[in-house]
Amino acid sequence: MKIWKNTPKDSILVALSLGQFGVTLGLALTWNTTGLPARVAGGALLTAMMTYNIIVISHLFTHVPWFVSNRLNAAISLVNSVNIGQSVQAYQLTHVRNHHRFNNDRQGPDGTTRDTSSTYRKGKDGQHQPLASYALGGAVDSFAGRAKDVAAVTRLWSVGRGDEQLLSLASRREPRRTRELRQIQADRAAHCLSLVVFATLSWQWTLLCYLPAYFAALALVNVQNYYRHYGANPEDRAADSVSHYSRLYNLLTFNDGYHQEHHLSPGSHWSQMPAVSSRHRDRLDGKPRVVSPVPAIVGFLHRGRPLLHEAGAAGTTPTRDTPTAT
């Protein structure tokens, strides 16, 4: 019986997911018996694991699920919803069906962006929003959103009227729409029940380590997204993102650095990113685009980054269409 939808290499991602789950439980269990240095190290490790999972593990899963079996995919979605503190299915809808449709677009005539995570959403004069407000403000918004998810216990965490974006992005086709909405409900339940478990094991760890680490991870993920697009030209589909081609980085992150290629072919498996790059080589090399010498999460170190978005803004008028879900 075939297990893996694409390649057995995805078993590494499954192992990392299960490993993070186990380490998180271990950190909660040992909090009351460890000293300050170990607690600080544990908090840093937790932040790093959640950040890596959102940027790499769950991100890859939202684009290309790992298993042939829908039940196995649903199960790993539950595990990683605990790992990243939010529904992986909701992440899939907002990321794949919103971000990858509108690709970090600029503000339109209505004064906002279609991509709800766009770095231009709260910017001024055609510029990116300042990094600090994008990273920290976005983390506050996400944190508040997860608090609302927890409060949805009153309706057993189902998607309600207040979840307009998720309802608009969910598939219009049955039974797929029902399956997606039920998975969000199950993911939310898993996350919220995990908070109960964590608080039972150590409310001090939950309050003083888990929640601060989670907020820090959300901010770091926003830094990553910011420099994946900062300076790129949103009007050019072959230059609207930033790639980083370090072999070591792409080995450790399952080719996460091939971000422009990922935008050109978001449905391609992570193992195919170098092939996607080769296939689009003429298109990619035929025009100016931003290639960073450093990973996006430390993109502020790329001091000489070209600002193609400033040149690309000249004479452009954003067009609008109505979002649809598949």
Phi and psi restraints in degrees (value plus and minus 20) as a CYANA .aco file:
   2 LYS   PHI     -95.7   -55.7
   2 LYS   PSI     110.6   150.6
   3 ILE   PHI    -123.0   -83.0
   3 ILE   PSI     -68.0   -28.0
   4 TRP   PHI    -109.9   -69.9
   4 TRP   PSI     110.6   150.6
   5 LYS   PHI     -88.3   -48.3
   5 LYS   PSI     -54.9   -14.9
   6 ASN   PHI    -141.4  -101.4
   6 ASN   PSI     -75.1   -35.1
   7 THR   PHI    -177.3  -137.3
   7 THR   PSI     125.8   165.8
   8 PRO   PHI     -81.8   -41.8
   8 PRO   PSI     -34.1     5.9
   9 LYS   PHI     -80.6   -40.6
   9 LYS   PSI     -43.4    -3.4
  10 ASP   PHI     -87.2   -47.2
  10 ASP   PSI     -32.7     7.3
  11 SER   PHI     -83.0   -43.0
  11 SER   PSI     -46.1    -6.1
  12 ILE   PHI     -84.0   -44.0
  12 ILE   PSI     -61.8   -21.8
  13 LEU   PHI     -87.1   -47.1
  13 LEU   PSI     -56.9   -16.9
  14 VAL   PHI     -83.7   -43.7
  14 VAL   PSI     -64.3   -24.3
  15 ALA   PHI     -82.4   -42.4
  15 ALA   PSI     -60.5   -20.5
  16 LEU   PHI     -84.8   -44.8
  16 LEU   PSI     -58.2   -18.2
  17 SER   PHI     -83.6   -43.6
  17 SER   PSI     -68.8   -28.8
  18 LEU   PHI     -86.9   -46.9
  18 LEU   PSI     -56.9   -16.9
  19 GLY   PHI     -83.4   -43.4
  19 GLY   PSI     -63.3   -23.3
  20 GLN   PHI     -81.8   -41.8
  20 GLN   PSI     -62.9   -22.9
  21 PHE   PHI     -77.3   -37.3
  21 PHE   PSI     -65.7   -25.7
  22 GLY   PHI     -86.7   -46.7
  22 GLY   PSI     -62.7   -22.7
  23 VAL   PHI     -83.9   -43.9
  23 VAL   PSI     -60.2   -20.2
  24 THR   PHI     -80.5   -40.5
  24 THR   PSI     -64.6   -24.6
  25 LEU   PHI     -81.9   -41.9
  25 LEU   PSI     -60.9   -20.9
  26 GLY   PHI     -82.5   -42.5
  26 GLY   PSI     -59.7   -19.7
  27 LEU   PHI     -84.1   -44.1
  27 LEU   PSI     -60.1   -20.1
  28 ALA   PHI     -86.4   -46.4
  28 ALA   PSI     -60.6   -20.6
  29 LEU   PHI     -87.1   -47.1
  29 LEU   PSI     -53.8   -13.8
  30 THR   PHI    -118.3   -78.3
  30 THR   PSI     -20.4    19.6
  31 TRP   PHI     -75.6   -35.6
  31 TRP   PSI     -65.7   -25.7
  32 ASN   PHI     -94.4   -54.4
  32 ASN   PSI     -27.5    12.5
  33 THR   PHI    -135.7   -95.7
  33 THR   PSI     -13.1    26.9
  34 THR   PHI    -133.0   -93.0
  34 THR   PSI     139.3   179.3
  35 GLY   PHI    -107.0   -67.0
  35 GLY   PSI     159.3   199.3
  36 LEU   PHI     -79.5   -39.5
  36 LEU   PSI     -66.1   -26.1
  37 PRO   PHI     -78.3   -38.3
  37 PRO   PSI     -62.6   -22.6
  38 ALA   PHI     -86.7   -46.7
  38 ALA   PSI     -55.8   -15.8
  39 ARG   PHI     -86.5   -46.5
  39 ARG   PSI     -62.3   -22.3
  40 VAL   PHI     -84.3   -44.3
  40 VAL   PSI     -63.4   -23.4
  41 ALA   PHI     -83.3   -43.3
  41 ALA   PSI     -59.8   -19.8
  42 GLY   PHI     -84.2   -44.2
  42 GLY   PSI     -59.3   -19.3
  43 GLY   PHI     -84.9   -44.9
  43 GLY   PSI     -60.5   -20.5
  44 ALA   PHI     -84.9   -44.9
  44 ALA   PSI     -61.3   -21.3
  45 LEU   PHI     -83.6   -43.6
  45 LEU   PSI     -63.5   -23.5
  46 LEU   PHI     -81.9   -41.9
  46 LEU   PSI     -63.1   -23.1
  47 THR   PHI     -80.5   -40.5
  47 THR   PSI     -65.1   -25.1
  48 ALA   PHI     -84.1   -44.1
  48 ALA   PSI     -61.3   -21.3
  49 MET   PHI     -85.5   -45.5
  49 MET   PSI     -64.3   -24.3
  50 MET   PHI     -86.5   -46.5
  50 MET   PSI     -61.3   -21.3
  51 THR   PHI     -81.7   -41.7
  51 THR   PSI     -67.8   -27.8
  52 TYR   PHI     -82.3   -42.3
  52 TYR   PSI     -60.5   -20.5
  53 ASN   PHI     -84.2   -44.2
  53 ASN   PSI     -65.0   -25.0
  54 ILE   PHI     -84.8   -44.8
  54 ILE   PSI     -65.3   -25.3
  55 ILE   PHI     -91.3   -51.3
  55 ILE   PSI     -58.7   -18.7
  56 VAL   PHI    -132.3   -92.3
  56 VAL   PSI     -86.0   -46.0
  57 ILE   PHI     -83.9   -43.9
  57 ILE   PSI     -81.2   -41.2
  58 SER   PHI     -87.5   -47.5
  58 SER   PSI     -52.5   -12.5
  59 HIS   PHI     -80.0   -40.0
  59 HIS   PSI     -66.1   -26.1
  60 LEU   PHI     -84.4   -44.4
  60 LEU   PSI     -60.1   -20.1
  61 PHE   PHI     -84.4   -44.4
  61 PHE   PSI     -58.1   -18.1
  62 THR   PHI     -84.1   -44.1
  62 THR   PSI     -48.6    -8.6
  63 HIS   PHI    -107.2   -67.2
  63 HIS   PSI     -63.4   -23.4
  64 VAL   PHI    -157.4  -117.4
  64 VAL   PSI      75.6   115.6
  65 PRO   PHI     -76.1   -36.1
  65 PRO   PSI     130.8   170.8
  66 TRP   PHI    -105.1   -65.1
  66 TRP   PSI     -50.8   -10.8
  67 PHE   PHI    -125.8   -85.8
  67 PHE   PSI     135.0   175.0
  68 VAL   PHI     -90.0   -50.0
  68 VAL   PSI     -60.4   -20.4
  69 SER   PHI     -94.7   -54.7
  69 SER   PSI     106.6   146.6
  70 ASN   PHI     -83.4   -43.4
  70 ASN   PSI     -52.5   -12.5
  71 ARG   PHI     -87.8   -47.8
  71 ARG   PSI     -59.5   -19.5
  72 LEU   PHI     -87.7   -47.7
  72 LEU   PSI     -59.7   -19.7
  73 ASN   PHI     -82.5   -42.5
  73 ASN   PSI     -59.5   -19.5
  74 ALA   PHI     -84.9   -44.9
  74 ALA   PSI     -58.0   -18.0
  75 ALA   PHI     -87.3   -47.3
  75 ALA   PSI     -63.9   -23.9
  76 ILE   PHI     -90.7   -50.7
  76 ILE   PSI     -46.5    -6.5
  77 SER   PHI     -83.8   -43.8
  77 SER   PSI     -58.7   -18.7
  78 LEU   PHI     -83.4   -43.4
  78 LEU   PSI     -65.3   -25.3
  79 VAL   PHI     -81.0   -41.0
  79 VAL   PSI     -67.5   -27.5
  80 ASN   PHI     -96.4   -56.4
  80 ASN   PSI     -40.5    -0.5
  81 SER   PHI     -86.0   -46.0
  81 SER   PSI     -55.1   -15.1
  82 VAL   PHI     -88.3   -48.3
  82 VAL   PSI     -63.1   -23.1
  83 ASN   PHI     -83.2   -43.2
  83 ASN   PSI     -56.3   -16.3
  84 ILE   PHI    -126.9   -86.9
  84 ILE   PSI     -17.6    22.4
  85 GLY   PHI      48.4    88.4
  85 GLY   PSI       7.7    47.7
  86 GLN   PHI    -186.9  -146.9
  86 GLN   PSI     142.3   182.3
  87 SER   PHI     -87.7   -47.7
  87 SER   PSI     103.8   143.8
  88 VAL   PHI     -86.8   -46.8
  88 VAL   PSI     -55.2   -15.2
  89 GLN   PHI     -85.8   -45.8
  89 GLN   PSI     -60.1   -20.1
  90 ALA   PHI     -84.4   -44.4
  90 ALA   PSI     -59.5   -19.5
  91 TYR   PHI     -78.5   -38.5
  91 TYR   PSI     -62.9   -22.9
  92 GLN   PHI     -81.0   -41.0
  92 GLN   PSI     -64.2   -24.2
  93 LEU   PHI     -85.3   -45.3
  93 LEU   PSI     -68.7   -28.7
  94 THR   PHI     -91.0   -51.0
  94 THR   PSI     -54.3   -14.3
  95 HIS   PHI    -101.1   -61.1
  95 HIS   PSI     -73.7   -33.7
  96 VAL   PHI     -93.9   -53.9
  96 VAL   PSI     -63.1   -23.1
  97 ARG   PHI    -112.7   -72.7
  97 ARG   PSI     -29.1    10.9
  98 ASN   PHI    -134.5   -94.5
  98 ASN   PSI     -82.8   -42.8
  99 HIS   PHI     -79.3   -39.3
  99 HIS   PSI     -66.0   -26.0
 100 HIS   PHI     -99.8   -59.8
 100 HIS   PSI     -25.6    14.4
 101 ARG   PHI    -107.7   -67.7
 101 ARG   PSI     -61.1   -21.1
 102 PHE   PHI    -126.6   -86.6
 102 PHE   PSI     -29.0    11.0
 103 ASN   PHI      31.3    71.3
 103 ASN   PSI      36.6    76.6
 104 ASN   PHI      34.7    74.7
 104 ASN   PSI      30.4    70.4
 105 ASP   PHI     -93.4   -53.4
 105 ASP   PSI     144.5   184.5
 106 ARG   PHI    -101.4   -61.4
 106 ARG   PSI     151.0   191.0
 107 GLN   PHI     -85.0   -45.0
 107 GLN   PSI     119.4   159.4
 108 GLY   PHI    -116.5   -76.5
 108 GLY   PSI    -189.8  -149.8
 109 PRO   PHI     -78.6   -38.6
 109 PRO   PSI     -43.1    -3.1
 110 ASP   PHI    -104.9   -64.9
 110 ASP   PSI     -18.2    21.8
 111 GLY   PHI      63.6   103.6
 111 GLY   PSI     -11.0    29.0
 112 THR   PHI    -156.8  -116.8
 112 THR   PSI     159.7   199.7
 113 THR   PHI    -130.8   -90.8
 113 THR   PSI     134.7   174.7
 114 ARG   PHI     -97.9   -57.9
 114 ARG   PSI     -56.1   -16.1
 115 ASP   PHI     -96.7   -56.7
 115 ASP   PSI      93.0   133.0
 116 THR   PHI     -90.5   -50.5
 116 THR   PSI     -33.6     6.4
 117 SER   PHI    -124.9   -84.9
 117 SER   PSI      -8.3    31.7
 118 SER   PHI     -80.5   -40.5
 118 SER   PSI     119.7   159.7
 119 THR   PHI     -93.0   -53.0
 119 THR   PSI     -27.7    12.3
 120 TYR   PHI    -115.9   -75.9
 120 TYR   PSI     -25.5    14.5
 121 ARG   PHI     -77.1   -37.1
 121 ARG   PSI     -60.9   -20.9
 122 LYS   PHI    -137.3   -97.3
 122 LYS   PSI       2.6    42.6
 123 GLY   PHI    -102.1   -62.1
 123 GLY   PSI     154.6   194.6
 124 LYS   PHI    -150.3  -110.3
 124 LYS   PSI     126.1   166.1
 125 ASP   PHI      36.8    76.8
 125 ASP   PSI      19.1    59.1
 126 GLY   PHI      55.2    95.2
 126 GLY   PSI      -7.2    32.8
 127 GLN   PHI    -123.4   -83.4
 127 GLN   PSI     142.3   182.3
 128 HIS   PHI     -84.2   -44.2
 128 HIS   PSI     130.3   170.3
 129 GLN   PHI     -82.5   -42.5
 129 GLN   PSI     124.7   164.7
 130 PRO   PHI     -75.6   -35.6
 130 PRO   PSI     124.1   164.1
 131 LEU   PHI     -76.9   -36.9
 131 LEU   PSI     -67.7   -27.7
 132 ALA   PHI     -79.6   -39.6
 132 ALA   PSI     -66.1   -26.1
 133 SER   PHI     -90.8   -50.8
 133 SER   PSI     -52.8   -12.8
 134 TYR   PHI     -87.6   -47.6
 134 TYR   PSI     -66.7   -26.7
 135 ALA   PHI     -91.8   -51.8
 135 ALA   PSI     -70.7   -30.7
 136 LEU   PHI     -98.2   -58.2
 136 LEU   PSI     -62.0   -22.0
 137 GLY   PHI     -83.7   -43.7
 137 GLY   PSI     -59.9   -19.9
 138 GLY   PHI     -85.1   -45.1
 138 GLY   PSI     -57.4   -17.4
 139 ALA   PHI     -85.2   -45.2
 139 ALA   PSI     -60.1   -20.1
 140 VAL   PHI     -82.4   -42.4
 140 VAL   PSI     -64.5   -24.5
 141 ASP   PHI     -82.7   -42.7
 141 ASP   PSI     -62.7   -22.7
 142 SER   PHI     -85.6   -45.6
 142 SER   PSI     -61.9   -21.9
 143 PHE   PHI     -81.2   -41.2
 143 PHE   PSI     -62.7   -22.7
 144 ALA   PHI     -85.5   -45.5
 144 ALA   PSI     -57.7   -17.7
 145 GLY   PHI     -83.4   -43.4
 145 GLY   PSI     -58.1   -18.1
 146 ARG   PHI     -90.7   -50.7
 146 ARG   PSI     -50.8   -10.8
 147 ALA   PHI     -84.0   -44.0
 147 ALA   PSI     -58.0   -18.0
 148 LYS   PHI     -85.5   -45.5
 148 LYS   PSI     -56.9   -16.9
 149 ASP   PHI     -81.0   -41.0
 149 ASP   PSI     -62.6   -22.6
 150 VAL   PHI     -82.6   -42.6
 150 VAL   PSI     -61.8   -21.8
 151 ALA   PHI     -86.5   -46.5
 151 ALA   PSI     -39.0     1.0
 152 ALA   PHI     -91.1   -51.1
 152 ALA   PSI     -13.5    26.5
 153 VAL   PHI     -77.4   -37.4
 153 VAL   PSI     -45.9    -5.9
 154 THR   PHI     -84.3   -44.3
 154 THR   PSI     -41.9    -1.9
 155 ARG   PHI    -139.6   -99.6
 155 ARG   PSI       6.5    46.5
 156 LEU   PHI      37.4    77.4
 156 LEU   PSI      16.9    56.9
 157 TRP   PHI      44.3    84.3
 157 TRP   PSI      -2.4    37.6
 158 SER   PHI     -91.6   -51.6
 158 SER   PSI     141.4   181.4
 159 VAL   PHI     -94.8   -54.8
 159 VAL   PSI     100.7   140.7
 160 GLY   PHI    -132.0   -92.0
 160 GLY   PSI    -190.2  -150.2
 161 ARG   PHI     -83.2   -43.2
 161 ARG   PSI     -46.0    -6.0
 162 GLY   PHI     -95.9   -55.9
 162 GLY   PSI     -26.5    13.5
 163 ASP   PHI    -120.3   -80.3
 163 ASP   PSI      34.4    74.4
 164 GLU   PHI     -76.9   -36.9
 164 GLU   PSI     -62.3   -22.3
 165 GLN   PHI     -84.9   -44.9
 165 GLN   PSI     -64.8   -24.8
 166 LEU   PHI     -82.9   -42.9
 166 LEU   PSI     -60.5   -20.5
 167 LEU   PHI     -84.6   -44.6
 167 LEU   PSI     -55.3   -15.3
 168 SER   PHI     -95.1   -55.1
 168 SER   PSI     -47.2    -7.2
 169 LEU   PHI    -111.1   -71.1
 169 LEU   PSI     -40.2    -0.2
 170 ALA   PHI     -83.3   -43.3
 170 ALA   PSI     132.5   172.5
 171 SER   PHI     -76.0   -36.0
 171 SER   PSI     124.9   164.9
 172 ARG   PHI    -103.8   -63.8
 172 ARG   PSI     -31.6     8.4
 173 ARG   PHI    -118.7   -78.7
 173 ARG   PSI     117.2   157.2
 174 GLU   PHI    -116.1   -76.1
 174 GLU   PSI     127.9   167.9
 175 PRO   PHI    -108.3   -68.3
 175 PRO   PSI     -11.3    28.7
 176 ARG   PHI     -82.5   -42.5
 176 ARG   PSI     -60.5   -20.5
 177 ARG   PHI     -81.4   -41.4
 177 ARG   PSI     -66.8   -26.8
 178 THR   PHI     -81.9   -41.9
 178 THR   PSI     -60.4   -20.4
 179 ARG   PHI     -83.8   -43.8
 179 ARG   PSI     -61.4   -21.4
 180 GLU   PHI     -86.0   -46.0
 180 GLU   PSI     -65.2   -25.2
 181 LEU   PHI     -87.1   -47.1
 181 LEU   PSI     -56.2   -16.2
 182 ARG   PHI     -89.2   -49.2
 182 ARG   PSI     -53.7   -13.7
 183 GLN   PHI     -87.3   -47.3
 183 GLN   PSI     -58.5   -18.5
 184 ILE   PHI     -79.8   -39.8
 184 ILE   PSI     -64.6   -24.6
 185 GLN   PHI     -80.0   -40.0
 185 GLN   PSI     -65.7   -25.7
 186 ALA   PHI     -85.7   -45.7
 186 ALA   PSI     -60.4   -20.4
 187 ASP   PHI     -81.8   -41.8
 187 ASP   PSI     -65.9   -25.9
 188 ARG   PHI     -82.1   -42.1
 188 ARG   PSI     -62.3   -22.3
 189 ALA   PHI     -81.6   -41.6
 189 ALA   PSI     -63.7   -23.7
 190 ALA   PHI     -81.1   -41.1
 190 ALA   PSI     -64.4   -24.4
 191 HIS   PHI     -83.3   -43.3
 191 HIS   PSI     -67.6   -27.6
 192 CYS   PHI     -86.9   -46.9
 192 CYS   PSI     -59.9   -19.9
 193 LEU   PHI     -87.5   -47.5
 193 LEU   PSI     -51.5   -11.5
 194 SER   PHI     -85.0   -45.0
 194 SER   PSI     -55.1   -15.1
 195 LEU   PHI     -83.0   -43.0
 195 LEU   PSI     -57.6   -17.6
 196 VAL   PHI     -83.9   -43.9
 196 VAL   PSI     -63.2   -23.2
 197 VAL   PHI     -83.0   -43.0
 197 VAL   PSI     -66.0   -26.0
 198 PHE   PHI     -80.2   -40.2
 198 PHE   PSI     -65.4   -25.4
 199 ALA   PHI     -85.4   -45.4
 199 ALA   PSI     -52.6   -12.6
 200 THR   PHI     -88.6   -48.6
 200 THR   PSI     -60.2   -20.2
 201 LEU   PHI     -88.9   -48.9
 201 LEU   PSI     -62.4   -22.4
 202 SER   PHI    -187.2  -147.2
 202 SER   PSI      82.3   122.3
 203 TRP   PHI     -87.5   -47.5
 203 TRP   PSI     -47.3    -7.3
 204 GLN   PHI     -85.9   -45.9
 204 GLN   PSI     -63.5   -23.5
 205 TRP   PHI     -82.6   -42.6
 205 TRP   PSI     -63.9   -23.9
 206 THR   PHI     -80.1   -40.1
 206 THR   PSI     -63.7   -23.7
 207 LEU   PHI     -99.0   -59.0
 207 LEU   PSI     -62.4   -22.4
 208 LEU   PHI    -115.4   -75.4
 208 LEU   PSI     -36.0     4.0
 209 CYS   PHI    -141.7  -101.7
 209 CYS   PSI     -77.0   -37.0
 210 TYR   PHI     -81.0   -41.0
 210 TYR   PSI     -73.3   -33.3
 211 LEU   PHI     -84.5   -44.5
 211 LEU   PSI     -64.2   -24.2
 212 PRO   PHI     -82.6   -42.6
 212 PRO   PSI     -59.4   -19.4
 213 ALA   PHI     -84.5   -44.5
 213 ALA   PSI     -58.9   -18.9
 214 TYR   PHI     -84.1   -44.1
 214 TYR   PSI     -64.6   -24.6
 215 PHE   PHI     -82.8   -42.8
 215 PHE   PSI     -62.4   -22.4
 216 ALA   PHI     -82.3   -42.3
 216 ALA   PSI     -59.2   -19.2
 217 ALA   PHI     -84.2   -44.2
 217 ALA   PSI     -62.5   -22.5
 218 LEU   PHI     -80.1   -40.1
 218 LEU   PSI     -61.7   -21.7
 219 ALA   PHI     -85.5   -45.5
 219 ALA   PSI     -62.5   -22.5
 220 LEU   PHI     -85.6   -45.6
 220 LEU   PSI     -57.5   -17.5
 221 VAL   PHI     -83.0   -43.0
 221 VAL   PSI     -58.2   -18.2
 222 ASN   PHI     -86.7   -46.7
 222 ASN   PSI     -56.7   -16.7
 223 VAL   PHI     -81.2   -41.2
 223 VAL   PSI     -64.4   -24.4
 224 GLN   PHI     -77.9   -37.9
 224 GLN   PSI     -68.6   -28.6
 225 ASN   PHI     -85.7   -45.7
 225 ASN   PSI     -56.0   -16.0
 226 TYR   PHI     -79.6   -39.6
 226 TYR   PSI     -70.3   -30.3
 227 TYR   PHI    -103.7   -63.7
 227 TYR   PSI     -23.4    16.6
 228 ARG   PHI     -95.2   -55.2
 228 ARG   PSI     -34.4     5.6
 229 HIS   PHI    -151.8  -111.8
 229 HIS   PSI     -32.2     7.8
 230 TYR   PHI     -81.7   -41.7
 230 TYR   PSI     103.9   143.9
 231 GLY   PHI      69.6   109.6
 231 GLY   PSI     -36.0     4.0
 232 ALA   PHI     -92.2   -52.2
 232 ALA   PSI     146.0   186.0
 233 ASN   PHI    -121.3   -81.3
 233 ASN   PSI      84.8   124.8
 234 PRO   PHI     -88.4   -48.4
 234 PRO   PSI     -33.1     6.9
 235 GLU   PHI    -106.2   -66.2
 235 GLU   PSI     -24.9    15.1
 236 ASP   PHI    -139.5   -99.5
 236 ASP   PSI      93.7   133.7
 237 ARG   PHI     -87.2   -47.2
 237 ARG   PSI     -34.9     5.1
 238 ALA   PHI    -120.9   -80.9
 238 ALA   PSI     -14.5    25.5
 239 ALA   PHI    -165.5  -125.5
 239 ALA   PSI       6.0    46.0
 240 ASP   PHI    -115.5   -75.5
 240 ASP   PSI     -14.3    25.7
 241 SER   PHI    -161.0  -121.0
 241 SER   PSI     151.8   191.8
 242 VAL   PHI    -139.6   -99.6
 242 VAL   PSI     108.8   148.8
 243 SER   PHI    -126.6   -86.6
 243 SER   PSI     138.2   178.2
 244 HIS   PHI    -159.6  -119.6
 244 HIS   PSI     103.5   143.5
 245 TYR   PHI    -128.3   -88.3
 245 TYR   PSI       0.1    40.1
 246 SER   PHI     -79.4   -39.4
 246 SER   PSI     109.7   149.7
 247 ARG   PHI     -84.5   -44.5
 247 ARG   PSI     -61.3   -21.3
 248 LEU   PHI     -84.9   -44.9
 248 LEU   PSI     -67.0   -27.0
 249 TYR   PHI     -79.5   -39.5
 249 TYR   PSI     -65.9   -25.9
 250 ASN   PHI     -91.8   -51.8
 250 ASN   PSI     -44.5    -4.5
 251 LEU   PHI     -89.1   -49.1
 251 LEU   PSI     -63.9   -23.9
 252 LEU   PHI     -95.9   -55.9
 252 LEU   PSI     -41.6    -1.6
 253 THR   PHI    -137.9   -97.9
 253 THR   PSI      -2.3    37.7
 254 PHE   PHI      36.1    76.1
 254 PHE   PSI      28.7    68.7
 255 ASN   PHI      45.5    85.5
 255 ASN   PSI      10.3    50.3
 256 ASP   PHI     -82.1   -42.1
 256 ASP   PSI     -46.7    -6.7
 257 GLY   PHI     -86.7   -46.7
 257 GLY   PSI     -39.0     1.0
 258 TYR   PHI    -102.0   -62.0
 258 TYR   PSI      41.7    81.7
 259 HIS   PHI     -98.4   -58.4
 259 HIS   PSI     -55.9   -15.9
 260 GLN   PHI     -84.6   -44.6
 260 GLN   PSI     -60.9   -20.9
 261 GLU   PHI     -84.0   -44.0
 261 GLU   PSI     -57.6   -17.6
 262 HIS   PHI     -83.0   -43.0
 262 HIS   PSI     -58.3   -18.3
 263 HIS   PHI     -89.2   -49.2
 263 HIS   PSI     -53.1   -13.1
 264 LEU   PHI     -92.2   -52.2
 264 LEU   PSI     -50.9   -10.9
 265 SER   PHI    -162.3  -122.3
 265 SER   PSI      50.3    90.3
 266 PRO   PHI     -86.1   -46.1
 266 PRO   PSI     -37.8     2.2
 267 GLY   PHI    -109.3   -69.3
 267 GLY   PSI     -20.0    20.0
 268 SER   PHI    -100.8   -60.8
 268 SER   PSI     121.7   161.7
 269 HIS   PHI     -85.5   -45.5
 269 HIS   PSI     129.9   169.9
 270 TRP   PHI     -76.1   -36.1
 270 TRP   PSI     -52.5   -12.5
 271 SER   PHI     -89.3   -49.3
 271 SER   PSI     -35.4     4.6
 272 GLN   PHI    -116.0   -76.0
 272 GLN   PSI     -19.5    20.5
 273 MET   PHI     -80.1   -40.1
 273 MET   PSI     -62.7   -22.7
 274 PRO   PHI     -80.5   -40.5
 274 PRO   PSI     -55.7   -15.7
 275 ALA   PHI     -88.4   -48.4
 275 ALA   PSI     -58.2   -18.2
 276 VAL   PHI     -82.0   -42.0
 276 VAL   PSI     -60.7   -20.7
 277 SER   PHI     -81.8   -41.8
 277 SER   PSI     -63.3   -23.3
 278 SER   PHI     -86.2   -46.2
 278 SER   PSI     -59.7   -19.7
 279 ARG   PHI     -85.2   -45.2
 279 ARG   PSI     -52.7   -12.7
 280 HIS   PHI    -124.2   -84.2
 280 HIS   PSI      -1.6    38.4
 281 ARG   PHI     -75.9   -35.9
 281 ARG   PSI     -67.1   -27.1
 282 ASP   PHI     -82.8   -42.8
 282 ASP   PSI     -60.7   -20.7
 283 ARG   PHI     -87.1   -47.1
 283 ARG   PSI     -60.3   -20.3
 284 LEU   PHI     -92.5   -52.5
 284 LEU   PSI     -57.5   -17.5
 285 ASP   PHI    -105.3   -65.3
 285 ASP   PSI     -28.0    12.0
 286 GLY   PHI    -105.2   -65.2
 286 GLY   PSI     -17.9    22.1
 287 LYS   PHI    -174.3  -134.3
 287 LYS   PSI     141.9   181.9
 288 PRO   PHI     -85.3   -45.3
 288 PRO   PSI     116.9   156.9
 289 ARG   PHI    -171.7  -131.7
 289 ARG   PSI     145.3   185.3
 290 VAL   PHI    -114.9   -74.9
 290 VAL   PSI     101.4   141.4
 291 VAL   PHI    -139.7   -99.7
 291 VAL   PSI     100.8   140.8
 292 SER   PHI    -112.5   -72.5
 292 SER   PSI     119.8   159.8
 293 PRO   PHI    -100.3   -60.3
 293 PRO   PSI     -27.3    12.7
 294 VAL   PHI    -148.8  -108.8
 294 VAL   PSI     135.8   175.8
 295 PRO   PHI     -80.9   -40.9
 295 PRO   PSI     134.3   174.3
 296 ALA   PHI     -79.7   -39.7
 296 ALA   PSI     -53.4   -13.4
 297 ILE   PHI     -87.6   -47.6
 297 ILE   PSI     -37.5     2.5
 298 VAL   PHI    -140.4  -100.4
 298 VAL   PSI      15.2    55.2
 299 GLY   PHI     -82.0   -42.0
 299 GLY   PSI     -40.1    -0.1
 300 PHE   PHI     -84.5   -44.5
 300 PHE   PSI     -35.7     4.3
 301 LEU   PHI     -98.6   -58.6
 301 LEU   PSI     -33.9     6.1
 302 HIS   PHI    -103.8   -63.8
 302 HIS   PSI      60.0   100.0
 303 ARG   PHI     -88.6   -48.6
 303 ARG   PSI     -53.6   -13.6
 304 GLY   PHI    -115.0   -75.0
 304 GLY   PSI       7.4    47.4
 305 ARG   PHI     -83.5   -43.5
 305 ARG   PSI     109.8   149.8
 306 PRO   PHI     -84.5   -44.5
 306 PRO   PSI     124.2   164.2
 307 LEU   PHI    -127.6   -87.6
 307 LEU   PSI      52.3    92.3
 308 LEU   PHI     -85.9   -45.9
 308 LEU   PSI     -43.6    -3.6
 309 HIS   PHI     -85.7   -45.7
 309 HIS   PSI     -45.7    -5.7
 310 GLU   PHI     -93.6   -53.6
 310 GLU   PSI     -62.2   -22.2
 311 ALA   PHI     -90.5   -50.5
 311 ALA   PSI     -57.3   -17.3
 312 GLY   PHI     -90.2   -50.2
 312 GLY   PSI     -37.6     2.4
 313 ALA   PHI     -94.7   -54.7
 313 ALA   PSI     -41.9    -1.9
 314 ALA   PHI     -85.9   -45.9
 314 ALA   PSI     103.5   143.5
 315 GLY   PHI      53.4    93.4
 315 GLY   PSI      -5.4    34.6
 316 THR   PHI    -126.0   -86.0
 316 THR   PSI     123.3   163.3
 317 THR   PHI    -148.5  -108.5
 317 THR   PSI      94.1   134.1
 318 PRO   PHI     -79.4   -39.4
 318 PRO   PSI     120.5   160.5
 319 THR   PHI    -124.9   -84.9
 319 THR   PSI     138.5   178.5
 320 ARG   PHI    -141.3  -101.3
 320 ARG   PSI     126.3   166.3
 321 ASP   PHI    -159.9  -119.9
 321 ASP   PSI     148.5   188.5
 322 THR   PHI    -110.5   -70.5
 322 THR   PSI     103.9   143.9
 323 PRO   PHI     -80.7   -40.7
 323 PRO   PSI     119.4   159.4
 324 THR   PHI    -151.8  -111.8
 324 THR   PSI     130.4   170.4
 325 ALA   PHI    -123.7   -83.7
 325 ALA   PSI     131.6   171.6
